[in-house]
């Protein structure tokens, strides 16, 4: 069966793709922001309401880390090679927390500024951490690197985003090349994927009780999405063999869906193993949208009934899309055009 996707809106990317990353959607209850990181600035556009746009001067070029934005769109937190830095739209620094260097070659220096390593090859190709605001915007979760008695360690922090006060921290026991956060509707819960390589990348599920951060670790799993209610989350494995549905309350795996058993091979490629993408959308509590062949000119997206982890059918679009589906909140998902100049918002046309 095929299920028609209805186009809700096409939004033009605010920055030139030649010097900017692809646009993405950050979402919280009742709030969605388009965010696009350029070399010299960060563009943030409200996807609801009046569609206002704010631009933040960037403290360093885009290859030196990642960035997130507060739900109100008034603060950007740059997770860089040597520091977490919160700035307002004028570029004024709200606060900064220095941490261990993410350089691709081991660097134990406590850098005070970007100028100390600007232009250095290893720092320009550094590993990176990430940060994300909680669902209510009152907490900031951050994955950083630090050095303890000469040893490299990585930590997961929870901070007060107003002044950068560290509320709690926990070791991640990872050696990551990159990471990505997945907010939960409960602000005290967060998901984190840490990329370590093909076989070791773990997914972490964190819960803060107001004083201590407890971390559950899922070895060789990659976080994909959290359901709208927060009751479940979806992962895959580094080999992209299966989708795994977990109960958020305790992390228990409930069901799985093997790609080779459920998805027919691409036309004319019977000998090519089907793999789930490393990104997916969870627009409805009972339905996920997962992709295969994200790299292809015409990738395939599938509706997955998570109640039984069964494949309902393929998603059909009114025009060719590119890449993987990603959650956009409020029963929607989004795709980015192949040239990265626009972002498309979708929902199901037919009743589920």
Secondary structure, 3 states (H helix, E strand, C coil): CEEEEEEEEEEECCCCHHHECCCEEEEECCEEEEEEEECCEEEEEECCCCCCEEEEECCCCCCCCEEEECCCCCCEEEECCCEEEEECCCCCEEEEEECCCCCCCCCCCCCCCHHHCCCCHHHHCCCCCEEEECCCCCCEEEEEEEEECCEEEEEEEEECCCCCCEEEEEECCCCCCEEEEEECCCCCEEEEEEECCCCCCEEEEEEECCCCEEEEEECCCEEEEECCCCCEEEEECCCCCEEEEEECCCCCEEEEEEHHHHCCCCCCCCCCCCCEEEEEEEEECCEEEEEECCCCCCCEEEEEECCCCEEEEEEECCCCCCCCCEEEECCEEEEECCCCCEEEEEEECCCC
